[in-house]
Amino acid sequence: MKVLIASHNPGKINRFKNLLRNIEGIEIISLNDIGITDDISEPFLISKENAVHKAKEYGKISGLIVIAIDDSAKTNFLPDNEQPGVFLKRFSRDKSELDDKQIVETWKEIFKKYPQGNKQIIWDSSIAYYNPKNDSIGITRNEKVSYVVDFSPIIPPGYPMGSFLSPEPNGKQYSELTEERKRNYDEQTFSEFIENFKSWLASETF
């Protein structure tokens, strides 16, 4: 059974391929694998609503089980009117989408403007899974905290903030972790999603 990751982001695709690699009977594919070039809009201010919207739209296009992910973030140091929210690549509604290097440079400028220590990024990630054959939808919300550390020259494709965020206070940047450590961290962080998706998939009819 093919399961479509609703993203063109190579980092996100590889992350979810790794997370779901032990589920038997499924093949994880990307939009690029089946020639879908459409970028579904993310019109909502809440990550859950964007994830559900993308899952359903790509399900209609592909006819496949779809997993869609959307992230929202706030910080413990920015004022309310400067919080990134769901605009992590645009950072504000009036900006075009930034590439990985531009995102890193934007955050460097933000940290200069707000130099206090003990900076945290608080994540609210929503993962929606959708079966277009019976219009069944599942959702898992995941909350975690990342800690701002020094910038690494290694910018992971699709996850530029991993070059300056760590899973632990004063720890290594995510981009500097070994592949095994990244897998262990991701499996721990997304354990609820993995179990929820397995249970949802087992209850579906195809």
N, C-alpha and C positions, 0 to 999 in steps of 0.2 A: 504494500500500500504506500503510495506516494503522499508525503506530507510537505506542504509548501511553506517555506519561511518567507513571509511577506516583506522582503527587504532587498535592496540592492547593496546594502552595506556588507562588505566582505568580512569584517570583524564580527558583526552580529551573526551572520550565517555560520561561520566557523564555530562560534561560541555555542550556538544551539545544536549544531551537529554533534559537538562533543557532549553536551548535556544529555542528548537523547540517544546516544550511540548504543546503549545497552537495552533499548526497547526492541524486542524481536518483531519482525514482520513489517517494519516500516522503512521507507527510504526517504531521507531528508533531501529535498531539492530546493533550489532558489528560483527566484523570478527569472534570472538570466538563463537558467537551465532549460526553461520552456519558452523562452523568447518573449517574455512580458516586459515591455519597456515602460509601461504606464507608471506614473507616480501618483498614487491616490493621495488626495489632499488630507491634511490633518487639521480640520477646521475648528476643533474644540479646544477649550482651555483646561480640560481635565484629561489626564493620560488614559484613563479607562475608556472614555468615550472615543478617543482617537483610535485606540487599539481595536475596539469592537467594530468601528467604522471600517478600518482597513481590512480586518479579517473578513467581514461580509462582502466588501467590494471585490477583493481578490478572489474570494470563493466563487462569486458569481462569474468572474472572468475565466477562472481556471477549472471550475467544477471539482476541485480537490479540497481535502482537509487543509485548512490554513492556520498557521500560527502567526499572529501579529503582535508586535511589541511597541509600546510607546513609553517614554520616560518623562518624568517631570522632576525638577530639582529646585530646592531652595538652599540657602546658606544660613550660617549663624552670624554673618557679619554684614551682609548687604541690607540696605533699607528696603522696605516692602515694594516700593515702586521700581526697584532695580533687580528684583529676584528673577532668575531665568525662567522659572516655570516650565512649560512645555516647549519653549523656544530655545532649545539648547544649541541648535545649529544656526538659528537666525538671531537668537538672543533678544530680539525685540520684533514686534510685528511689522515694523517698517523697514527691516533689513532683508536683503536677499540671503539665501543660504550660504554659509561660510564653509570653506574647505578645512581640512584637518589643521593645516599650519595656521590659517587665519584664526581658528578657534583658540589655539594655544596662544597666539599673540594677543588676542582679545583678553584672555584671562591674565596674561602678564601685566597688561595695562590696568586691569581691575585690581590686582594685588598691589600695584604701586599706589593706587588711589586709596586702598584700604589696607594699610601695612600691619595691622594688629595680628598677633599670633593665634595659634589654636583654631585655625580655620577648618570648617567642616562643610561638606556638601551632603545634604540629606535627600536621599532619592525616594521617589514613589514611582515604581515601575509597574506597569500593567501588561499582562500577557493574555491575549484572547485567543481561543481556539474555536474554529467554526467548521461545521459540516454542512455544506450547501445542499446535500441531498435531503436533509430533513429539517434544515434551518435551526440546528442545535448549536448553542453557543456556551462555552465555558470561559471563566475568567479567573486569573490568579493575580492578586496584587502583592507586590514585594517591596518592603521598605528596608533600607540599609543606610549606613553612614560611611562616607569616605572621608579621609583626612588629607588636607593639603600639605604636601611636602615640597622639596626642591624639584625643579624641572629636570627631567631626563632628556637627553638628545634623542632617545628612542620614542617615536610617536607611533603607537599601534594603529594600523589602518582601520578607520571606522570608529575608533575609540580614542580620540586625541587627548581627552582628559585623563586617560590612563598614564600619560607622561608626567603628571604632577599629583596624582591621587594615589593614596595607599589604603589598603584594607585596615591598617593599624596605625595608631598615632606614632609618628616618627619612624615609620617603617619604610620599606622599599616601595618605590613606585610600582604600580601594577605592571607597567611595561618592562620593568627590570626583573620581575619574578620569573622563575623557571617555568617551563610549560607544565610540569607536574604540579607545581604550587598554584598556578592559575587554574588548572582543572579542579584541584581540591577546593580552592576558594569558591569557584563558580558552583560546584556541586553542593557545597554547604549553603551558599547564598540562595540558590534556586531549588533547594530540595523540596519545598512545598509545591512549587510548580511541577516538578518532575512527577511527584506522586499524584497530584491532581489531574495532570494530563493523562497519565496511565490509566487512572480510574475512569476518567471521562471517555477515553478511547475504547476501553473494554465494554462500556455500556452502550456504545453506538452500534447502529446497524448500517451496513453498506450495500 
